[in-house]
Amino acid sequence: MPREYFICHSCGERVECAAKERPCEVLNGWLMMSLWKGPETVEHYNFCSLSCLKTWVDTQAPQVPDAFLRAFEKGRE
């Protein structure tokens, strides 16, 4: 019997879905995201929780260095 596996792209949690099971039942509470990369190019991501999705999003977005942000605080004094 073929089985399908879903893996959280953030923490690596793995869920097995047997051929007779519907993914919507096995992945209850999971989040699935599609990222359009260009014409006819879509990447699909699975996350087991909102916190895992947030962790992944945080790694995708560029971060402003803390030292840069602290420079603005000195001008307020």
LINHU-V826112 format. One record per helix or strand of 2 or more residues. SS is the DSSP state (A for helix, B for strand). FROM is the first residue (numbers start at 0). TO is the last residue. If there is no record, write none. Layout:
BEGIN
ss={SS;SS}
from={FROM;FROM}
to={TO;TO}
END
This chain:
BEGIN
ss={B;B;A;B;B;A;A}
from={2;13;22;30;40;49;65}
to={6;17;25;37;46;59;73}
END
